[in-house]
Amino acid sequence: MQKRPLGNSDLQVTKLCLGTMTWGEQNTEAQAHEQMDYALERGINFFDTAEMYPVPPKGETQGRTEQYIGSWFARSGNRDKVILASKVAGPGDWMTHIRNGPQLTRAHIREAVESSLRRLQTDYIDLYQLHWPARPTNFFGKLGYEHQEAETTPLEETLSALQELIHEGKIRHYGLSNETAWGTMKVLQIADQNRWARPLSVQNPYNLLNRSYEVGLAEVSHREQVGLLAYSPLAFGVLSGKYLNGQLPPEGRITLFERFSRYKGEHAEQAVQKYVDLAADLGISPVTLALAFVTQQGFVTSNIIGATTMAQLQENIDSADVVLTAEILERINAIHKVHSNPCP
């Protein structure tokens, strides 16, 4: 599978990344191990997780996903074959089960890293990401921006803590997640001023229903070598078409968990139907169309795929072999022009 440079580092990551956030909730440990075995067999060398996983987040399952990865490392001996990404949770009153309310302070970041390393049964994390900013801004389903002043951990403290962990060898590099163009440029500015390591990536949502990354961050990714790690490329499975016309498949994430409402609504349904029809006309599945579109964008470093069944994982990985022509991209953009970013 094609590999791409991760930022300005010497790491080469595959254009597909194995997402893990269902492991420990919708997937058992044995199923997680099966997925990792298969992904590695198919050439994927990049896995992404987080201290708060699985999702939906709750105290009784927090950290279980990392534990599953750690037990796989211990069983398989494949740690050196994987570029491993994890994340530290930012502040939020809905996360009190983590450190009585996580922050991006030096003490919180250090505790988070040490705990993740124990669960993962490894000495280092290749890419350690700030899961969301400490400051209030528009992420997790918010396209519009409303300015709020709030006392938050200074970025200088957060980045200084990451530099210390890089120096100690506990993390190799760091990245951002659910970040804005301003936030990304500010981090780059602070890093350059202090001669610290720069972030290598931004992990944000990007899919046919939400192409807002293209507005400002895509240029930042190109010019500053902080490529997108695209999450939710199938919009919680909505772009497969399985929820059209009121369908609620029993094992579907949106069926099981009410919190996943970001990609619902009349406008979303209209757009999804157009993409499903286009895929049918092309003789490919809607999943393949949606994933291939994301993977071949020039500002995307890696496309984070997630699956709850092996059949889904196989189809997702198979999409890596598909390249959409200029004509197909024109047809996608024609739909997008009418149904522009119907979801946040």
Summary of the structure (lengths in Angstrom):
residues: 344
radius of gyration: 19.1
end to end distance: 30.7
largest distance: 54.5
contacts: 1154
relative contact order: 0.13
helix: 42%
strand: 15%
